């Protein structure tokens, strides 16, 4: 095992370029966190005038974008923040990797690669790259303006299930393929002038190596363009999306591969060592999977952030009309399966502000003082067009009459306009996680799971974790830090460095086997599984909730 160890006194730097911020986490050779840093887009880069890191286009329904140059400036700024610590030595960083919000796309104009290769370390990133993008605002995962393009792509390949069979997902509005097709169809000249199309992950890696980085096979599965089994671009999907697309996308690479050495720009500007390698960046959820050391098919992870995601491990690709299948970023022989919810932390914050005096303390007090099952009161809350289920912005509240918790015989729902604030708070949280349990079971994930590992900002809220445990009927664990994506990126940097050293794939568990408890990767039990009868009763409530949800989708569904 000696040749599989990491060099002592070496650092591994992981980034997470998310919707609202850019985070950095540094691990030492013992896989303990020694440094973290953060750039918050709204407050640290206010001149881009974003709210929650995005621009919502009021003239085009569902169009949500982020300024591409903002991500460039954020990378420069976070490295400046790290360098302001006299105790931190960039020269000890031997590998860098990162996490990018999934599906978001960047469009490089012709000649951009030459600009990347000739950056002047005496000048800022921003001033040298401000004219290299053919599309100035990047479509991101929150965008839902491509319904027409989704239908066109599905029809062209033989239907939604056929596209799911090929790419791991049916067409989704936020996926990169439909976004590219929209530009191809509505801005033909812009598409022609685009030399390369990157994902947020490969874009950030490109900045670090000073050349176009490949898209990794895991994040590519979030595009509706890659054959998920063969791990190559699908000719049928490419032809259904745009002409000449494969050349603009470039080659694919495994997530554990090395993208290249760090650019001379960073060697001169910040003091990185010349032999520091940049490991392929990947998506935020795949990086969280790595950071949570999720490797057992019976485990589930729930990430609670700007989006909520539920993900796990599977040995097989089972196509479905909901949910997603990606290649596992740290195990070439398995898949990552995932469900995504757009109404997450921002929706929880909206109800906190409206019903709980803008206070999490009041919000939590309401959760504590209301009863499980909420006396048969259910709510559906969407401040953004939802992905799962496909419902538009709106709120729907129901009282279940004759609900005893023992059966659904004689139970009828009655829609109401409002709940009192404590009931509203519980209806939101119970509704969000009942939906997650229902769709998880429908997608074939384990029920109940062996355990749930919770991450993301809301995983610090023990009242929410207790509800998750009660609804799913299992133990809930958390990690030391809620930002598992940047932690996973730092771990993947170490993994990629090791694979590069060995010249072949090495199981990531070799990095921490037998010493996990002594690292920053260790998960701790936060909430023990409670009464199994409570989870069973929640199962009844879930069944009724899904009946109502199906009726709402039939009546209002936007895709």
KELUMLUM-588588 format. One record per residue (C-alpha): y, x, z; residue in three letters; residue number from 1. Coordinates in steps of 0.001 Angstrom, whole numbers. Layout:
N
<pt <Y,X,Z>,ALA,NUM>;
...
end
This chain:
559
<pt <0,0,0>,UNK,1>;
<pt <2316,3000,375>,UNK,2>;
<pt <3309,2934,-3281>,UNK,3>;
<pt <4230,-775,-2943>,UNK,4>;
<pt <6802,-158,-229>,UNK,5>;
<pt <10552,-221,-781>,UNK,6>;
<pt <12548,3005,-440>,UNK,7>;
<pt <13986,3329,3091>,UNK,8>;
<pt <17765,3067,3380>,UNK,9>;
<pt <17975,1088,115>,UNK,10>;
<pt <19780,-2228,-425>,UNK,11>;
<pt <19005,-5266,-2612>,UNK,12>;
<pt <21919,-7460,-3663>,UNK,13>;
<pt <21454,-11140,-4504>,UNK,14>;
<pt <24090,-13563,-5808>,UNK,15>;
<pt <24174,-17327,-6073>,UNK,16>;
<pt <26630,-18705,-8624>,UNK,17>;
<pt <26579,-22342,-7553>,UNK,18>;
<pt <28733,-25363,-8345>,UNK,19>;
<pt <31321,-24763,-5623>,UNK,20>;
<pt <31081,-21062,-4810>,UNK,21>;
<pt <29688,-17601,-5488>,UNK,22>;
<pt <27661,-16187,-2589>,UNK,23>;
<pt <26246,-12717,-2021>,UNK,24>;
<pt <23411,-11665,287>,UNK,25>;
<pt <22320,-8066,860>,UNK,26>;
<pt <18819,-7218,2140>,UNK,27>;
<pt <17743,-3838,3457>,UNK,28>;
<pt <14340,-2287,2733>,UNK,29>;
<pt <12875,-4206,5708>,UNK,30>;
<pt <14030,-7481,4064>,UNK,31>;
<pt <16610,-8220,6729>,UNK,32>;
<pt <20071,-9516,5885>,UNK,33>;
<pt <22718,-6881,6520>,UNK,34>;
<pt <25684,-8407,4716>,UNK,35>;
<pt <26847,-11713,3234>,UNK,36>;
<pt <30009,-12683,1380>,UNK,37>;
<pt <31461,-15815,-218>,UNK,38>;
<pt <34042,-16828,-2813>,UNK,39>;
<pt <34888,-20527,-2652>,UNK,40>;
<pt <36220,-21615,-6027>,UNK,41>;
<pt <38660,-24335,-4901>,UNK,42>;
<pt <40296,-22305,-2121>,UNK,43>;
<pt <39891,-18682,-3269>,UNK,44>;
<pt <40712,-19345,-6940>,UNK,45>;
<pt <43099,-22324,-6707>,UNK,46>;
<pt <44821,-21555,-10027>,UNK,47>;
<pt <41828,-23061,-11869>,UNK,48>;
<pt <42633,-26391,-10186>,UNK,49>;
<pt <39015,-27400,-9639>,UNK,50>;
<pt <37814,-29993,-7152>,UNK,51>;
<pt <34385,-29158,-5769>,UNK,52>;
<pt <34263,-26375,-8353>,UNK,53>;
<pt <34540,-28671,-11378>,UNK,54>;
<pt <36883,-30544,-13688>,UNK,55>;
<pt <36084,-34226,-14231>,UNK,56>;
<pt <37310,-35337,-17646>,UNK,57>;
<pt <38874,-38780,-17217>,UNK,58>;
<pt <39102,-39223,-21014>,UNK,59>;
<pt <35366,-38828,-21711>,UNK,60>;
<pt <32904,-40838,-19616>,UNK,61>;
<pt <30552,-38545,-17700>,UNK,62>;
<pt <32026,-35236,-18920>,UNK,63>;
<pt <32076,-32682,-16087>,UNK,64>;
<pt <32782,-28987,-16736>,UNK,65>;
<pt <33792,-25750,-15012>,UNK,66>;
<pt <36194,-23064,-16307>,UNK,67>;
<pt <33990,-20223,-17573>,UNK,68>;
<pt <36606,-17590,-16749>,UNK,69>;
<pt <36566,-18738,-13098>,UNK,70>;
<pt <33005,-17439,-12749>,UNK,71>;
<pt <34102,-14099,-14238>,UNK,72>;
<pt <36970,-13732,-11798>,UNK,73>;
<pt <34754,-14810,-8889>,UNK,74>;
<pt <32333,-11932,-9557>,UNK,75>;
<pt <35172,-9410,-9537>,UNK,76>;
<pt <36578,-10937,-6338>,UNK,77>;
<pt <33301,-11032,-4394>,UNK,78>;
<pt <32619,-7381,-5235>,UNK,79>;
<pt <36127,-6524,-4011>,UNK,80>;
<pt <35380,-8375,-773>,UNK,81>;
<pt <32132,-6435,-331>,UNK,82>;
<pt <33874,-3124,-1066>,UNK,83>;
<pt <36545,-3820,1575>,UNK,84>;
<pt <33862,-3169,4211>,UNK,85>;
<pt <33941,595,4729>,UNK,86>;
<pt <30410,473,6159>,UNK,87>;
<pt <28946,-996,2969>,UNK,88>;
<pt <27870,1550,352>,UNK,89>;
<pt <27286,202,-3168>,UNK,90>;
<pt <25526,3469,-3937>,UNK,91>;
<pt <22575,2347,-1805>,UNK,92>;
<pt <22045,-815,-3886>,UNK,93>;
<pt <19059,-26,-6112>,UNK,94>;
<pt <18560,-3528,-7561>,UNK,95>;
<pt <20672,-6638,-8169>,UNK,96>;
<pt <19593,-10135,-9162>,UNK,97>;
<pt <21018,-13593,-8960>,UNK,98>;
<pt <20809,-17335,-9022>,UNK,99>;
<pt <22824,-19628,-11260>,UNK,100>;
<pt <23347,-23379,-11115>,UNK,101>;
<pt <20764,-24710,-13550>,UNK,102>;
<pt <21483,-26142,-17015>,UNK,103>;
<pt <25132,-24983,-17240>,UNK,104>;
<pt <25912,-23172,-20498>,UNK,105>;
<pt <28310,-20471,-21723>,UNK,106>;
<pt <29372,-19987,-25349>,UNK,107>;
<pt <30293,-16455,-26463>,UNK,108>;
<pt <32436,-16101,-29582>,UNK,109>;
<pt <31609,-13598,-32317>,UNK,110>;
<pt <32321,-10008,-31289>,UNK,111>;
<pt <31905,-10658,-27563>,UNK,112>;
<pt <29017,-8223,-27202>,UNK,113>;
<pt <31297,-5391,-28323>,UNK,114>;
<pt <33833,-6359,-25659>,UNK,115>;
<pt <31091,-6390,-23003>,UNK,116>;
<pt <29900,-2908,-24024>,UNK,117>;
<pt <33376,-1354,-23883>,UNK,118>;
<pt <34866,-2660,-20634>,UNK,119>;
<pt <37559,-504,-19030>,UNK,120>;
<pt <36896,-38,-15288>,UNK,121>;
<pt <40633,371,-14615>,UNK,122>;
<pt <41292,-3192,-15778>,UNK,123>;
<pt <40081,-6466,-14279>,UNK,124>;
<pt <37212,-8474,-15697>,UNK,125>;
<pt <39433,-11473,-16233>,UNK,126>;
<pt <42016,-9841,-18475>,UNK,127>;
<pt <39342,-8251,-20679>,UNK,128>;
<pt <37162,-11341,-21088>,UNK,129>;
<pt <39636,-14206,-21240>,UNK,130>;
<pt <39384,-14500,-25037>,UNK,131>;
<pt <35631,-14074,-25581>,UNK,132>;
<pt <34483,-17682,-25095>,UNK,133>;
<pt <34313,-20149,-27993>,UNK,134>;
<pt <34110,-22979,-25424>,UNK,135>;
<pt <36520,-22403,-22529>,UNK,136>;
<pt <35000,-24942,-20132>,UNK,137>;
<pt <31261,-24821,-19546>,UNK,138>;
<pt <29273,-28073,-19399>,UNK,139>;
<pt <27399,-28120,-16076>,UNK,140>;
<pt <24529,-29983,-14432>,UNK,141>;
<pt <26740,-32850,-13249>,UNK,142>;
<pt <27659,-33820,-16830>,UNK,143>;
<pt <26192,-37114,-18087>,UNK,144>;
<pt <28013,-37479,-21416>,UNK,145>;
<pt <25052,-36753,-23736>,UNK,146>;
<pt <22969,-39945,-23611>,UNK,147>;
<pt <23061,-40274,-27405>,UNK,148>;
<pt <21923,-36679,-27919>,UNK,149>;
<pt <19031,-37159,-25464>,UNK,150>;
<pt <17745,-40118,-27445>,UNK,151>;
<pt <18120,-38245,-30737>,UNK,152>;
<pt <16141,-35245,-29465>,UNK,153>;
<pt <13365,-37400,-27979>,UNK,154>;
<pt <13054,-39428,-31167>,UNK,155>;
<pt <12936,-36289,-33319>,UNK,156>;
<pt <9965,-34772,-31442>,UNK,157>;
<pt <7961,-37993,-31124>,UNK,158>;
<pt <9208,-39571,-27917>,UNK,159>;
<pt <10113,-38822,-24301>,UNK,160>;
<pt <6553,-38088,-23155>,UNK,161>;
<pt <5965,-35704,-26066>,UNK,162>;
<pt <9134,-33790,-25154>,UNK,163>;
<pt <7947,-33659,-21531>,UNK,164>;
<pt <4558,-32384,-22746>,UNK,165>;
<pt <6250,-29593,-24711>,UNK,166>;
<pt <9173,-28589,-22491>,UNK,167>;
<pt <8228,-29815,-18993>,UNK,168>;
<pt <10828,-32610,-18914>,UNK,169>;
<pt <11941,-35574,-20968>,UNK,170>;
<pt <15511,-35252,-22287>,UNK,171>;
<pt <18110,-35279,-19520>,UNK,172>;
<pt <21842,-35497,-20088>,UNK,173>;
<pt <22569,-32426,-17974>,UNK,174>;
<pt <19956,-30273,-19750>,UNK,175>;
<pt <21297,-27539,-22000>,UNK,176>;
<pt <19660,-28715,-25239>,UNK,177>;
<pt <21474,-32073,-25332>,UNK,178>;
<pt <24710,-30295,-24346>,UNK,179>;
<pt <24307,-27841,-27242>,UNK,180>;
<pt <23533,-30679,-29627>,UNK,181>;
<pt <26717,-32479,-28600>,UNK,182>;
<pt <28790,-29390,-29463>,UNK,183>;
<pt <26826,-28911,-32709>,UNK,184>;
<pt <27474,-32531,-33753>,UNK,185>;
<pt <31076,-32961,-32579>,UNK,186>;
<pt <32525,-29414,-32802>,UNK,187>;
<pt <30786,-27899,-35802>,UNK,188>;
<pt <33265,-25057,-36296>,UNK,189>;
<pt <33025,-24091,-32620>,UNK,190>;
<pt <29244,-23976,-32861>,UNK,191>;
<pt <29408,-21789,-36001>,UNK,192>;
<pt <31811,-19367,-34302>,UNK,193>;
<pt <29458,-18995,-31305>,UNK,194>;
<pt <27508,-15724,-31358>,UNK,195>;
<pt <25388,-16267,-28239>,UNK,196>;
<pt <24656,-19151,-25864>,UNK,197>;
<pt <23825,-18204,-22278>,UNK,198>;
<pt <22818,-20148,-19211>,UNK,199>;
<pt <24938,-19543,-16100>,UNK,200>;
<pt <22161,-17247,-14859>,UNK,201>;
<pt <21878,-15103,-18003>,UNK,202>;
<pt <25681,-15153,-18374>,UNK,203>;
<pt <26191,-13549,-14969>,UNK,204>;
<pt <23434,-11025,-15694>,UNK,205>;
<pt <25204,-10215,-18979>,UNK,206>;
<pt <28388,-9381,-17075>,UNK,207>;
<pt <26444,-6965,-14862>,UNK,208>;
<pt <24617,-5080,-17644>,UNK,209>;
<pt <27526,-5067,-20100>,UNK,210>;
<pt <25491,-6693,-22876>,UNK,211>;
<pt <23777,-9991,-23614>,UNK,212>;
<pt <20984,-10570,-21090>,UNK,213>;
<pt <17913,-12609,-21993>,UNK,214>;
<pt <17419,-16105,-20621>,UNK,215>;
<pt <14500,-16014,-18190>,UNK,216>;
<pt <11451,-18202,-18789>,UNK,217>;
<pt <11900,-20228,-15595>,UNK,218>;
<pt <15534,-21236,-16089>,UNK,219>;
<pt <14847,-21814,-19803>,UNK,220>;
<pt <12576,-24701,-18791>,UNK,221>;
<pt <15752,-26577,-17786>,UNK,222>;
<pt <16998,-26697,-21390>,UNK,223>;
<pt <14557,-29061,-23201>,UNK,224>;
<pt <14057,-26156,-25639>,UNK,225>;
<pt <11162,-23996,-24392>,UNK,226>;
<pt <7427,-24584,-24738>,UNK,227>;
<pt <6598,-24515,-21025>,UNK,228>;
<pt <2940,-23549,-21520>,UNK,229>;
<pt <3434,-20858,-24181>,UNK,230>;
<pt <6746,-19673,-22643>,UNK,231>;
<pt <8449,-19316,-26003>,UNK,232>;
<pt <11113,-21345,-27792>,UNK,233>;
<pt <9674,-24581,-29203>,UNK,234>;
<pt <10298,-24847,-32947>,UNK,235>;
<pt <10216,-28666,-32771>,UNK,236>;
<pt <12739,-28799,-29910>,UNK,237>;
<pt <15041,-26253,-31555>,UNK,238>;
<pt <15048,-28142,-34871>,UNK,239>;
<pt <15746,-31406,-33047>,UNK,240>;
<pt <18779,-29855,-31343>,UNK,241>;
<pt <20795,-27721,-33798>,UNK,242>;
<pt <20418,-25476,-36833>,UNK,243>;
<pt <20318,-21700,-36381>,UNK,244>;
<pt <19842,-22092,-32635>,UNK,245>;
<pt <17105,-19552,-31899>,UNK,246>;
<pt <19306,-16665,-33060>,UNK,247>;
<pt <22083,-17810,-30731>,UNK,248>;
<pt <19716,-18055,-27752>,UNK,249>;
<pt <18085,-14628,-28093>,UNK,250>;
<pt <14732,-13641,-26656>,UNK,251>;
<pt <13137,-14926,-23460>,UNK,252>;
<pt <12038,-12718,-20550>,UNK,253>;
<pt <9883,-13224,-17426>,UNK,254>;
<pt <11933,-13857,-14289>,UNK,255>;
<pt <10588,-10682,-12649>,UNK,256>;
<pt <11572,-8428,-15584>,UNK,257>;
<pt <14474,-5996,-15613>,UNK,258>;
<pt <17467,-7103,-17703>,UNK,259>;
<pt <18897,-3563,-17836>,UNK,260>;
<pt <20743,-990,-15793>,UNK,261>;
<pt <24046,-1800,-14126>,UNK,262>;
<pt <27010,-1405,-16481>,UNK,263>;
<pt <29112,1744,-16307>,UNK,264>;
<pt <32032,-570,-15491>,UNK,265>;
<pt <30542,-1269,-12031>,UNK,266>;
<pt <29509,2341,-11499>,UNK,267>;
<pt <33109,3468,-11967>,UNK,268>;
<pt <34893,478,-10412>,UNK,269>;
<pt <32737,-111,-7314>,UNK,270>;
<pt <30497,2930,-6912>,UNK,271>;
<pt <27108,1527,-7894>,UNK,272>;
<pt <24464,4164,-8645>,UNK,273>;
<pt <23771,4656,-12355>,UNK,274>;
<pt <20072,3935,-11870>,UNK,275>;
<pt <20662,564,-10153>,UNK,276>;
<pt <18676,-2045,-12075>,UNK,277>;
<pt <19656,-5633,-12790>,UNK,278>;
<pt <16655,-7937,-12493>,UNK,279>;
<pt <16691,-11121,-14584>,UNK,280>;
<pt <18764,-13836,-12967>,UNK,281>;
<pt <17190,-17305,-12748>,UNK,282>;
<pt <18162,-20818,-11661>,UNK,283>;
<pt <19244,-21742,-8152>,UNK,284>;
<pt <16215,-23873,-7329>,UNK,285>;
<pt <13691,-21262,-8532>,UNK,286>;
<pt <15511,-18671,-6430>,UNK,287>;
<pt <15329,-20977,-3415>,UNK,288>;
<pt <11580,-21257,-3984>,UNK,289>;
<pt <11400,-17450,-3768>,UNK,290>;
<pt <13702,-17262,-737>,UNK,291>;
<pt <11625,-19856,1126>,UNK,292>;
<pt <8415,-17905,307>,UNK,293>;
<pt <6979,-21203,-928>,UNK,294>;
<pt <3467,-20418,-2165>,UNK,295>;
<pt <1092,-23109,-855>,UNK,296>;
<pt <536,-26202,-3066>,UNK,297>;
<pt <598,-28500,9>,UNK,298>;
<pt <4092,-27390,1092>,UNK,299>;
<pt <7328,-29026,-73>,UNK,300>;
<pt <10872,-27707,19>,UNK,301>;
<pt <13954,-29906,189>,UNK,302>;
<pt <17271,-28307,-733>,UNK,303>;
<pt <20286,-30264,543>,UNK,304>;
<pt <23443,-29265,-1290>,UNK,305>;
<pt <25822,-30458,-4003>,UNK,306>;
<pt <22609,-31735,-5532>,UNK,307>;
<pt <19487,-32522,-3518>,UNK,308>;
<pt <16198,-31197,-4861>,UNK,309>;
<pt <12572,-31574,-3813>,UNK,310>;
<pt <10197,-28923,-5141>,UNK,311>;
<pt <6728,-27541,-4711>,UNK,312>;
<pt <3959,-25529,-6390>,UNK,313>;
<pt <1344,-26753,-8858>,UNK,314>;
<pt <-1438,-25009,-10751>,UNK,315>;
<pt <-1183,-27445,-13665>,UNK,316>;
<pt <1459,-28905,-15974>,UNK,317>;
<pt <1234,-32707,-15798>,UNK,318>;
<pt <3852,-34267,-18119>,UNK,319>;
<pt <5872,-37111,-16627>,UNK,320>;
<pt <8876,-39268,-17486>,UNK,321>;
<pt <10582,-38233,-14261>,UNK,322>;
<pt <10823,-34861,-12578>,UNK,323>;
<pt <10536,-31395,-14047>,UNK,324>;
<pt <8007,-28610,-14516>,UNK,325>;
<pt <9097,-24949,-14650>,UNK,326>;
<pt <7159,-21690,-14740>,UNK,327>;
<pt <7001,-20312,-11193>,UNK,328>;
<pt <9551,-17436,-11098>,UNK,329>;
<pt <7386,-15261,-8834>,UNK,330>;
<pt <3864,-16205,-9973>,UNK,331>;
<pt <3003,-16242,-13702>,UNK,332>;
<pt <-149,-18315,-13036>,UNK,333>;
<pt <1474,-21402,-11492>,UNK,334>;
<pt <4282,-23894,-11996>,UNK,335>;
<pt <7222,-25091,-9954>,UNK,336>;
<pt <7563,-28897,-9913>,UNK,337>;
<pt <10895,-30456,-9009>,UNK,338>;
<pt <12864,-33672,-8569>,UNK,339>;
<pt <16678,-33638,-8671>,UNK,340>;
<pt <19242,-36037,-7183>,UNK,341>;
<pt <22895,-35846,-8155>,UNK,342>;
<pt <24193,-37955,-5230>,UNK,343>;
<pt <23777,-35548,-2356>,UNK,344>;
<pt <26236,-33731,-86>,UNK,345>;
<pt <29351,-35136,-1774>,UNK,346>;
<pt <28026,-38678,-1307>,UNK,347>;
<pt <27175,-37953,2343>,UNK,348>;
<pt <30694,-36574,2811>,UNK,349>;
<pt <32252,-39643,1156>,UNK,350>;
<pt <30506,-41991,3614>,UNK,351>;
<pt <31288,-39655,6523>,UNK,352>;
<pt <34976,-39851,5580>,UNK,353>;
<pt <34933,-43608,5027>,UNK,354>;
<pt <32740,-44725,7937>,UNK,355>;
<pt <32673,-41916,10511>,UNK,356>;
<pt <36335,-40880,10829>,UNK,357>;
<pt <35676,-37793,8685>,UNK,358>;
<pt <33602,-36350,11526>,UNK,359>;
<pt <29995,-35130,11444>,UNK,360>;
<pt <29896,-35665,15198>,UNK,361>;
<pt <30639,-39364,14734>,UNK,362>;
<pt <28234,-39507,11775>,UNK,363>;
<pt <25458,-38028,13922>,UNK,364>;
<pt <26280,-40345,16832>,UNK,365>;
<pt <25776,-43323,14493>,UNK,366>;
<pt <22387,-41933,13402>,UNK,367>;
<pt <21373,-41562,17061>,UNK,368>;
<pt <22469,-45026,18158>,UNK,369>;
<pt <20846,-46978,15293>,UNK,370>;
<pt <17134,-47773,15207>,UNK,371>;
<pt <14555,-46392,12742>,UNK,372>;
<pt <14130,-48793,9777>,UNK,373>;
<pt <17731,-49970,10379>,UNK,374>;
<pt <16589,-53521,11220>,UNK,375>;
<pt <15477,-53947,7609>,UNK,376>;
<pt <18830,-52973,6076>,UNK,377>;
<pt <18678,-50865,2907>,UNK,378>;
<pt <21391,-49184,855>,UNK,379>;
<pt <21740,-47424,-2517>,UNK,380>;
<pt <24858,-45244,-2813>,UNK,381>;
<pt <25981,-43500,-6009>,UNK,382>;
<pt <29375,-41798,-6234>,UNK,383>;
<pt <28206,-40116,-9479>,UNK,384>;
<pt <25909,-41421,-12217>,UNK,385>;
<pt <22486,-40740,-10704>,UNK,386>;
<pt <19633,-38848,-12361>,UNK,387>;
<pt <16774,-40283,-10310>,UNK,388>;
<pt <16800,-43247,-10534>,UNK,389>;
<pt <19011,-43450,-13663>,UNK,390>;
<pt <21690,-45692,-12150>,UNK,391>;
<pt <25474,-45709,-12623>,UNK,392>;
<pt <28194,-45271,-10010>,UNK,393>;
<pt <28091,-48078,-7447>,UNK,394>;
<pt <26773,-49230,-4065>,UNK,395>;
<pt <24091,-51852,-3392>,UNK,396>;
<pt <23239,-53173,98>,UNK,397>;
<pt <20367,-55427,1094>,UNK,398>;
<pt <19064,-57144,4200>,UNK,399>;
<pt <15311,-57692,4258>,UNK,400>;
<pt <14613,-61115,5734>,UNK,401>;
<pt <11367,-61591,7700>,UNK,402>;
<pt <10698,-57841,7789>,UNK,403>;
<pt <8507,-57125,10838>,UNK,404>;
<pt <7413,-53613,9871>,UNK,405>;
<pt <3758,-54699,9740>,UNK,406>;
<pt <3515,-56126,6227>,UNK,407>;
<pt <5677,-57236,3302>,UNK,408>;
<pt <4284,-60768,3258>,UNK,409>;
<pt <7146,-63222,3053>,UNK,410>;
<pt <9785,-60480,2966>,UNK,411>;
<pt <12752,-61253,723>,UNK,412>;
<pt <15859,-59165,62>,UNK,413>;
<pt <19375,-60577,255>,UNK,414>;
<pt <22259,-58578,-1209>,UNK,415>;
<pt <25399,-58229,938>,UNK,416>;
<pt <28810,-56689,317>,UNK,417>;
<pt <29086,-54433,3360>,UNK,418>;
<pt <27488,-53063,6528>,UNK,419>;
<pt <29157,-52035,9766>,UNK,420>;
<pt <29801,-48247,9889>,UNK,421>;
<pt <26740,-47200,11987>,UNK,422>;
<pt <24415,-49293,9793>,UNK,423>;
<pt <26031,-47841,6637>,UNK,424>;
<pt <25437,-44274,7811>,UNK,425>;
<pt <21755,-44888,8583>,UNK,426>;
<pt <21275,-46883,5370>,UNK,427>;
<pt <22606,-43913,3382>,UNK,428>;
<pt <20349,-41282,4977>,UNK,429>;
<pt <17234,-43466,5153>,UNK,430>;
<pt <17810,-44612,1564>,UNK,431>;
<pt <18225,-41079,236>,UNK,432>;
<pt <15021,-39791,1827>,UNK,433>;
<pt <12910,-42900,1257>,UNK,434>;
<pt <13757,-42469,-2429>,UNK,435>;
<pt <12732,-38806,-2254>,UNK,436>;
<pt <9411,-39673,-626>,UNK,437>;
<pt <8714,-42442,-3164>,UNK,438>;
<pt <9456,-40342,-6235>,UNK,439>;
<pt <7640,-37342,-4756>,UNK,440>;
<pt <4484,-39447,-4371>,UNK,441>;
<pt <4914,-40953,-7838>,UNK,442>;
<pt <5242,-37466,-9336>,UNK,443>;
<pt <1955,-36413,-7748>,UNK,444>;
<pt <3307,-34106,-5050>,UNK,445>;
<pt <1355,-33999,-1749>,UNK,446>;
<pt <1763,-36954,624>,UNK,447>;
<pt <2148,-36327,3410>,UNK,448>;
<pt <3004,-32657,2810>,UNK,449>;
<pt <1487,-29960,5030>,UNK,450>;
<pt <5078,-29170,5968>,UNK,451>;
<pt <8610,-29396,4576>,UNK,452>;
<pt <10929,-26394,4462>,UNK,453>;
<pt <14547,-27558,4454>,UNK,454>;
<pt <17416,-25473,3124>,UNK,455>;
<pt <21007,-25979,1964>,UNK,456>;
<pt <24082,-26948,3954>,UNK,457>;
<pt <22753,-30214,5445>,UNK,458>;
<pt <19616,-28454,6742>,UNK,459>;
<pt <21762,-27400,9702>,UNK,460>;
<pt <21988,-31080,10750>,UNK,461>;
<pt <19104,-31773,13149>,UNK,462>;
<pt <19649,-35538,13028>,UNK,463>;
<pt <19039,-35524,9277>,UNK,464>;
<pt <16012,-33232,9725>,UNK,465>;
<pt <14550,-35621,12316>,UNK,466>;
<pt <14837,-38489,9845>,UNK,467>;
<pt <13160,-36404,7117>,UNK,468>;
<pt <10284,-35655,9496>,UNK,469>;
<pt <9902,-39345,10445>,UNK,470>;
<pt <10016,-40593,6838>,UNK,471>;
<pt <7644,-37993,5381>,UNK,472>;
<pt <5412,-37785,8470>,UNK,473>;
<pt <5237,-33990,8738>,UNK,474>;
<pt <6712,-30924,10453>,UNK,475>;
<pt <10069,-29685,9168>,UNK,476>;
<pt <10910,-25981,9077>,UNK,477>;
<pt <14175,-24205,8303>,UNK,478>;
<pt <15152,-20676,7356>,UNK,479>;
<pt <17641,-18441,9181>,UNK,480>;
<pt <20404,-19081,6669>,UNK,481>;
<pt <20973,-22257,4636>,UNK,482>;
<pt <21849,-20308,1447>,UNK,483>;
<pt <18250,-19665,390>,UNK,484>;
<pt <19228,-19209,-3281>,UNK,485>;
<pt <21185,-15970,-2730>,UNK,486>;
<pt <18537,-14828,-226>,UNK,487>;
<pt <15861,-15547,-2828>,UNK,488>;
<pt <17887,-13641,-5423>,UNK,489>;
<pt <18035,-10577,-3156>,UNK,490>;
<pt <14266,-10833,-2569>,UNK,491>;
<pt <13711,-11181,-6312>,UNK,492>;
<pt <15845,-8075,-6844>,UNK,493>;
<pt <13401,-6174,-4618>,UNK,494>;
<pt <10424,-7799,-6368>,UNK,495>;
<pt <11756,-6970,-9837>,UNK,496>;
<pt <12477,-3397,-8754>,UNK,497>;
<pt <8869,-3072,-7556>,UNK,498>;
<pt <7434,-4594,-10754>,UNK,499>;
<pt <9616,-2217,-12798>,UNK,500>;
<pt <8423,762,-10743>,UNK,501>;
<pt <4760,-203,-11219>,UNK,502>;
<pt <5224,-1125,-14881>,UNK,503>;
<pt <3451,-4455,-14371>,UNK,504>;
<pt <3643,-7682,-12384>,UNK,505>;
<pt <3034,-7275,-8652>,UNK,506>;
<pt <2523,-10312,-6354>,UNK,507>;
<pt <5760,-10892,-4443>,UNK,508>;
<pt <3788,-11364,-1207>,UNK,509>;
<pt <3133,-7598,-1237>,UNK,510>;
<pt <6731,-7195,-104>,UNK,511>;
<pt <6337,-9117,3147>,UNK,512>;
<pt <2622,-9616,3844>,UNK,513>;
<pt <1846,-9082,7521>,UNK,514>;
<pt <5500,-8677,8522>,UNK,515>;
<pt <7161,-11969,7543>,UNK,516>;
<pt <8096,-12760,11163>,UNK,517>;
<pt <10155,-9561,11319>,UNK,518>;
<pt <12225,-10377,8230>,UNK,519>;
<pt <15109,-12705,7373>,UNK,520>;
<pt <12614,-14728,5304>,UNK,521>;
<pt <10821,-16143,8330>,UNK,522>;
<pt <10738,-19959,8603>,UNK,523>;
<pt <10943,-21614,12011>,UNK,524>;
<pt <9658,-25004,13127>,UNK,525>;
<pt <12670,-27243,13673>,UNK,526>;
<pt <11231,-30773,14048>,UNK,527>;
<pt <7625,-31564,14956>,UNK,528>;
<pt <5959,-34457,13113>,UNK,529>;
<pt <6308,-37626,15160>,UNK,530>;
<pt <4280,-40815,15434>,UNK,531>;
<pt <2172,-41339,12293>,UNK,532>;
<pt <2707,-45098,12671>,UNK,533>;
<pt <6450,-44616,12127>,UNK,534>;
<pt <5812,-42793,8825>,UNK,535>;
<pt <3399,-45574,7843>,UNK,536>;
<pt <6014,-48249,8590>,UNK,537>;
<pt <8585,-46263,6605>,UNK,538>;
<pt <5999,-46388,3803>,UNK,539>;
<pt <6238,-50186,3820>,UNK,540>;
<pt <10030,-50039,3726>,UNK,541>;
<pt <9769,-47512,886>,UNK,542>;
<pt <7553,-49864,-1130>,UNK,543>;
<pt <10121,-52653,-844>,UNK,544>;
<pt <12951,-50267,-1621>,UNK,545>;
<pt <11217,-49178,-4840>,UNK,546>;
<pt <10790,-52810,-5875>,UNK,547>;
<pt <14543,-53289,-5507>,UNK,548>;
<pt <15271,-49965,-7223>,UNK,549>;
<pt <13134,-50942,-10231>,UNK,550>;
<pt <15061,-54214,-10546>,UNK,551>;
<pt <18358,-52292,-10427>,UNK,552>;
<pt <17151,-49902,-13139>,UNK,553>;
<pt <16082,-52824,-15356>,UNK,554>;
<pt <19496,-54417,-14911>,UNK,555>;
<pt <21837,-51393,-14836>,UNK,556>;
<pt <19878,-48288,-15896>,UNK,557>;
<pt <22011,-45933,-18017>,UNK,558>;
<pt <19166,-44128,-19804>,UNK,559>;
end
